[in-house]
Amino acid sequence: MPLTIQTNSATETKELGKKLGQLLKPGNVVLLDGELGAGKTTFTQGIAQDLEIKGHVTSPTFVIAREHKAIGKGPALVHVDAYRLNTLAEISHLDLASDLEQSILVVEWGKGLVNDLVTEPIHIQINQFVDNEERREFVISADESILEGLAK
């Protein structure tokens, strides 16, 4: 059963990302889906804050994939924007599986394209509200331990 969480600002969205970042381990794959401007990159910035990633996380729309190294001994964050990718062949050219054991992979627009990388990806659907442009709804499907950690 998915978990639904609402945020009311970009700051709260980043905080939710940080909370998820605390629960992630190398090899985890997070699939983010939502309309343009839904907050996928903002959420990923929160994950990056928890992982203590070097530098600033921006949308990888034009470069498709960007690897962010951790400042300490933590895992790297591989941030992918699959919006322009249409086939599994295009995804396989990125060779995402090779570094997956040592990294956390966050894929925007990845549903249906990278599901084969792991048996249980964390899937997050981000919905915007028409009446409040800051408010977001996160519908999270994941392993029970992730859902329990986020619900606290």
C-alpha positions as CSV (number, residue, x, y, z in Angstrom):
1,M,0.0,0.0,0.0
2,P,1.5,3.3,-1.0
3,L,2.2,6.1,1.5
4,T,0.9,9.6,0.7
5,I,2.7,12.7,2.1
6,Q,2.0,16.3,1.4
7,T,4.4,19.2,1.5
8,N,3.5,22.9,1.5
9,S,6.8,24.5,0.3
10,A,10.0,23.9,-1.5
11,T,11.7,23.7,1.9
12,E,9.3,21.0,3.1
13,T,9.9,19.1,-0.2
14,K,13.7,19.2,0.4
15,E,13.2,18.1,4.0
16,L,11.2,15.1,2.7
17,G,14.0,14.3,0.3
18,K,16.5,14.5,3.2
19,K,14.3,12.1,5.2
20,L,14.4,9.6,2.3
21,G,18.1,10.1,1.9
22,Q,18.6,8.9,5.5
23,L,17.0,5.6,4.6
24,L,18.7,5.0,1.3
25,K,21.6,2.6,0.7
26,P,23.9,2.0,-2.2
27,G,22.1,0.1,-4.9
28,N,18.7,1.8,-4.3
29,V,16.9,3.2,-7.3
30,V,14.4,6.1,-6.8
31,L,12.0,6.7,-9.7
32,L,10.4,10.2,-9.7
33,D,7.4,11.0,-11.8
34,G,5.4,14.2,-12.1
35,E,4.6,17.0,-14.4
36,L,7.2,19.7,-15.4
37,G,7.8,21.8,-12.3
38,A,6.4,19.2,-9.9
39,G,9.5,19.3,-7.7
40,K,11.5,16.3,-8.8
41,T,14.8,18.2,-8.8
42,T,14.0,20.0,-5.5
43,F,13.2,16.6,-3.9
44,T,16.5,15.2,-5.3
45,Q,18.4,18.2,-3.8
46,G,17.1,17.1,-0.4
47,I,18.4,13.6,-0.9
48,A,21.7,15.1,-1.9
49,Q,21.9,17.2,1.2
50,D,21.5,14.1,3.4
51,L,24.2,12.2,1.4
52,E,26.5,15.2,1.7
53,I,27.0,15.5,-2.0
54,K,29.7,17.8,-3.3
55,G,28.4,20.8,-5.3
56,H,24.8,21.8,-6.2
57,V,22.3,19.4,-7.7
58,T,20.5,20.8,-10.8
59,S,18.3,19.2,-13.3
60,P,20.2,17.0,-15.7
61,T,17.7,17.6,-18.5
62,F,20.4,18.6,-21.1
63,V,23.2,16.2,-20.0
64,I,20.8,13.3,-19.3
65,A,22.9,11.9,-16.4
66,R,25.1,13.5,-13.8
67,E,27.1,11.8,-11.1
68,H,27.6,13.7,-7.8
69,K,30.3,12.4,-5.5
70,A,29.9,12.5,-1.7
71,I,32.2,14.7,0.3
72,G,32.8,11.9,2.8
73,K,32.7,8.1,2.5
74,G,29.0,8.0,1.5
75,P,27.7,6.7,-1.8
76,A,27.6,8.9,-4.9
77,L,24.3,10.1,-6.3
78,V,23.6,9.4,-9.9
79,H,20.9,11.8,-11.1
80,V,19.2,11.0,-14.4
81,D,16.6,12.8,-16.4
82,A,15.0,10.3,-18.8
83,Y,12.5,12.8,-20.2
84,R,14.2,12.7,-23.6
85,L,14.9,9.0,-23.6
86,N,12.3,6.7,-25.3
87,T,13.8,3.3,-25.5
88,L,15.6,0.7,-23.3
89,A,18.5,0.9,-25.8
90,E,19.0,4.6,-25.0
91,I,18.9,3.8,-21.3
92,S,21.4,1.0,-21.7
93,H,23.9,3.4,-23.4
94,L,24.1,5.2,-20.0
95,D,25.5,2.1,-18.4
96,L,23.6,2.8,-15.2
97,A,24.0,-0.7,-13.8
98,S,27.8,-0.6,-13.7
99,D,28.0,1.8,-10.8
100,L,24.7,0.9,-9.1
101,E,26.3,-1.2,-6.3
102,Q,28.2,1.9,-5.0
103,S,25.7,4.6,-5.8
104,I,22.2,5.7,-5.3
105,L,20.3,6.3,-8.5
106,V,17.6,8.9,-8.8
107,V,15.8,8.9,-12.2
108,E,13.3,11.6,-13.2
109,W,10.7,10.4,-15.7
110,G,12.1,6.8,-15.4
111,K,9.0,4.8,-14.9
112,G,8.9,1.9,-17.4
113,L,12.5,2.6,-18.6
114,V,14.7,1.6,-15.7
115,N,12.5,-0.8,-13.8
116,D,14.7,-3.7,-14.8
117,L,17.8,-2.3,-12.9
118,V,16.5,-3.5,-9.5
119,T,13.6,-5.7,-8.4
120,E,12.1,-3.2,-6.1
121,P,12.7,0.5,-7.1
122,I,11.3,3.2,-4.9
123,H,8.6,4.9,-7.0
124,I,7.4,8.4,-6.1
125,Q,4.6,10.1,-8.0
126,I,4.6,13.9,-7.3
127,N,1.3,15.7,-7.8
128,Q,0.8,19.4,-7.9
129,F,-2.3,21.2,-6.6
130,V,-4.1,23.6,-8.9
131,D,-5.2,25.8,-6.0
132,N,-1.7,26.1,-4.4
133,E,1.4,26.1,-6.5
134,E,3.7,25.4,-3.5
135,R,1.7,22.3,-2.3
136,R,2.7,18.8,-3.4
137,E,1.5,15.3,-2.9
138,F,4.0,12.5,-2.8
139,V,2.6,9.0,-3.5
140,I,5.4,6.6,-2.5
141,S,5.6,2.9,-3.3
142,A,8.6,1.2,-1.7
143,D,9.8,-1.5,0.6
144,E,8.0,-1.5,4.0
145,S,11.1,-0.3,5.9
146,I,11.3,2.8,3.6
147,L,7.6,3.6,4.1
148,E,7.8,3.1,7.8
149,G,10.9,5.4,8.0
150,L,9.1,8.1,6.0
151,A,5.9,7.8,8.0
152,K,7.7,8.7,11.3
